[in-house]
Amino acid sequence: MSILRVAVLAYLGFTVLLYFFQSKFVYHPLAEIRNTPTDYGMKFEDVQLTTSDGLSLHGWYVPAADSRGVVLFCHGNAGNISHRLDSLFLWRGLGMDVLIFDYRGYGKSQGKPTEQGTHMDARAAWDYLVNQRQVPPGRIIIYGRSLGGAMAAPLAAEVHPRALILESTFTSIPDLGSDLYWFLPVRWLARFQYNTLEAVPKVRCPLLVVHSREDNLIPFSHGQRLFEAATAPKTFHAMRGGHNEGWILSMHEGYRDALKRFCAECQAPQSAKTGPATSPDPQAGEQP
C-alpha cells in the first residue's frame, strides 16, 4: 500500500471519527464530586435546579459576607463544579454570592449534555435565582468561562442581568474547529454551533471580555472578535498564560482587580457609562 493511499485513508478515517464523535471533543464531564466549598472554608448550600424538560441539575450556592450581588457561574467543558473551587473563593472574596451548577450529564446532574440542553440548563439556573431565591435581575452578573461563555451570552441576550463576563470564550464551535483542525472541512462537519458571536451583539448590559494572548486552545482573536461585535458599554482585559491556568497566572497582574473594577462600575448609573470602558494600565487591561 502506497504512502499516499495510507495518508488518504487516515485522513478519511479521522474525518469520520470527528463527525460521529464530536460530543467527545466538546464535552468532558466527570461524575465524582472531589471536594466541596467547605474544604476552602466556605459555607454553601446544595441546590437542585429543574430544567424546562424536567431534568434535575445539581449546584451550589455560596454566599458572601456583605453581598454586593450574585454571580451565575457557567463553567467550562471539563470536570464539574468541584473543579472550580478556586474561582468560587475568588468571587466570594470580591463580595459576590455565587450560584454554580453542573450541566446535564456533569457531576450529580441528570441526563446527557447536548447543545440545546445546556442552554436550557443555564436558563434553569437563572430562573432559580429570580423565581426561587427572589434575586432581582439587576443584582445578577452572568459569568461564562470557555464553553460556559457560549451559554452565558445567549442567556444574557434573553434576560436583563446586571452584567455579562466572557472569559476565554470562543466565537463559535465551527470557528474554533477550523482553527484547531485547519486541515479538515470542519464547517461542513460541525454538528455543534454554540455561536457566541451571534449572541453578543444582542446583549444590552455591560460586558467584560477576558482573554489571554497565550491561550493554547482558544486563540486570542476569538476574544477580540467578541469584544468588537459587542455594543457599549464594554471592557476588554488581556491576561497571560494558557487556557486553563491563565487566570491563575494573571491573578496578581490585574485579573482580580479587573473583575473587582468591572463589578464596581456596573453599580454606577447607566447614564455614566456611554462608551467602551478600558483600563489606562496596559498590564491590567486593554482594548484588543
ZIHUTA-V716429 format. One record per run of one state. SS is the DSSP state (helix for helix, strand for strand, loop for the rest). FROM is the first residue (numbers start at 1). LEN is the number of residues. If there is no record, write none. Layout:
ss->SS from->FROM len->LEN
ss->SS from->FROM len->LEN
This chain:
ss->loop from->1 len->2
ss->helix from->3 len->18
ss->loop from->21 len->1
ss->helix from->22 len->5
ss->loop from->27 len->1
ss->strand from->28 len->2
ss->loop from->30 len->7
ss->helix from->37 len->4
ss->loop from->41 len->4
ss->strand from->45 len->6
ss->loop from->51 len->5
ss->strand from->56 len->7
ss->loop from->63 len->7
ss->strand from->70 len->5
ss->loop from->75 len->3
ss->strand from->78 len->2
ss->loop from->80 len->1
ss->helix from->81 len->3
ss->loop from->84 len->1
ss->helix from->85 len->9
ss->loop from->94 len->3
ss->strand from->97 len->5
ss->loop from->102 len->13
ss->helix from->115 len->18
ss->loop from->133 len->4
ss->helix from->137 len->3
ss->strand from->140 len->6
ss->loop from->146 len->1
ss->helix from->147 len->12
ss->loop from->159 len->4
ss->strand from->163 len->5
ss->loop from->168 len->5
ss->helix from->173 len->8
ss->loop from->181 len->5
ss->helix from->186 len->4
ss->loop from->190 len->6
ss->helix from->196 len->5
ss->loop from->201 len->5
ss->strand from->206 len->7
ss->loop from->213 len->7
ss->helix from->220 len->10
ss->loop from->230 len->4
ss->strand from->234 len->6
ss->loop from->240 len->6
ss->helix from->246 len->4
ss->loop from->250 len->1
ss->helix from->251 len->3
ss->loop from->254 len->1
ss->helix from->255 len->11
ss->loop from->266 len->4
ss->helix from->270 len->3
ss->loop from->273 len->16
